[in-house]
Amino acid sequence: MRRQTVSLVRPIRSLRHFLGLRPRQQDAALRAFDVLTDARSTGTSVSRSARVHGTTVRTVRRYVGPALRGAPNGRLVPRGTDRLVRPMRVIADRGVVEVGVRGDGKAGLNARHVNAVKHFLATGESGPMTEFRGKRVGGHRLQTDLDALEDLGRRGELDWLDLYLVGD
């Protein structure tokens, strides 16, 4: 009996590609990125992480397949790094922009920047912001001007909680 094959690799190629997906597909892709991040950071298996995030290994492979590899014991494990495009919000020098961020390194930089901005707005402590001077994510320079960040916060432009885009 011939095994049915499914195209398992459909990584997001750009922000436009992501926004062109149906809402359920966008949600599935974001869950797959959550599984990848969880499996990398905690060392849990991809299958366990998929269950925790309410998805399947098949769906994870469909959206983040190039970031996974088979281990010698047959398990699916995340590669050390990847170049997948993630749809994210970036606090840039021109305000909050939605972009496709390529690679886990730039995505991590963006996440650290967002956390530093949240910390600054909550505590007034500006020390962590120095790491991001002159850094770019998705073609945009990260905002490090403290007055501009406070202004964005006052205008409500930083009230969003999710780093990743949510299908609207």
N, C-alpha and C positions, 0 to 999 in steps of 0.2 A: 504494500500500500504506500502510495506516495504521500509524503508529508506536505501539508499545506504551508507555503511560505508567505510571509508578510513583510512588506517593506518596513524594516525596523528602524531605519535611520532617516528622520525628517527633522534635522536640527533647524532652529530658527536662523534664517540667513540675514535678516535685517529687522528694524523696527516696523517697516512697512509690511513685511511678511507676517510678523506677529499680529499686527492690527488687522490683517486680512483674514485671519483665522476666525472661525466661529467662536462664540464665548466659551463653549464647553471645551474646545480645543485649546484656547488660551489658558483656561483653568488647568487643564491637564499638563500643559507645558510648564506652567509655574510650579505645579506640584512636583514635576520631574526635577526641576532645578532645586526645589526644597530637599528632595530625596538625595540628590547628588551632594549638596552642601552638608546635610546631616551625616551621610555615610563617610564623607571626608573628615568632618570635624570630630565625630564621636567614635568612628571606627566600627559602627554597627554595619551589619550586612545590608546590601542593597534591598534584598527582599524584606527584611524586617523594617527598614526605614520606609519602604514603599507602603507596607501595611499601616504603619504609624501615620503616614500622610494621606491615607485613603486612596491609594492608587495601586497599580499593578506593576510588576517588573516589566511586562510587555510594553506598557505605556512609557515607563522610564526609558527603556531602550529605544523607543520610537523617537523621543525628543532629545535625549542626551546620550545616545548610543556611542558617539565618537569619544566621549569622556569616560567610557567604561572599558574594561578589559577582562578577559577570563583569567583567573588565577590557576596555578597548577592543580589545585584541588578541585577545580571545576566551578568554583564560585565566581560570581560577577563582582568585581571590585572597581572603585573609581581610580582613574589614572591620577598621577600626581598633579597635573595641570591640564587645562584645556583651552581651546580657542573658540568656544561656543559664544554666540551672540545672545545676550540677555537684555530684555527690554527693561530699562530702569529709569528712575527719576534722578537727575543730577542737579545739585545746588550749584549753579554756575555763576560766573560773574555777571551774566545777563538775566539772572533769575532762575527759577526752576524750569528745567527743560526735560523732555522725554526723549531718550536716545536708545539706540542699540549699543550696548557695551560689550566689546569683544574680549573674551578671556576672563578666567577666574581671578587673575591678578588685578586687573582694572576694576572688576566687580567688587573685589575685596577692598581696594583703595576707596571706591565710592562708598561702600558700607561704613568703613572707618570714618570717612569724612562726615557722613550723615550723623553718625553717633557722636562725633566731636561737636558738631553744630548743635545737636540736641542737648548735649552736656553744657555747652556754653550758654545756650538760652535758659537752661534751668538753673545754672549756678553762677554764671558770670565769669567763670574761670576760662581764660583764653589760651592757656598753655598748650593743650593738645592741638590747637589750630595751626601751630607753626609747621607741623609736618607736611601740610598740604600747600604751602606757598609755591606757586609756579607749576603745580601738578595739573595734568589734564586727564579728563575721562570722556570718551566718546567725542573727542574733538572740541571739548569745552573746558576752559580753565575753571578750576574749582574756586568758589568764592571763599576768601579768607578775610575780607574786610569786615571787621567786627561791627561797625556802624551799619553797613549794608545788611548784614545778617540780622541785626536787631530790627531794622526797618522791614525786612521780609517777614520776620516773626510778627511784628505789630500789624502788618497788612493781612495776616492770616495765610500767607503763601506757604508756610511750613507746617500747617496743621495736619497734613497727611501723615499717616502712620506707616504705610507700606512703602518699602523701597522699590519693589517690583511694581510694574504697571498692573492694573486690574482692568479687565475688559469692561469698557463703559458702553 
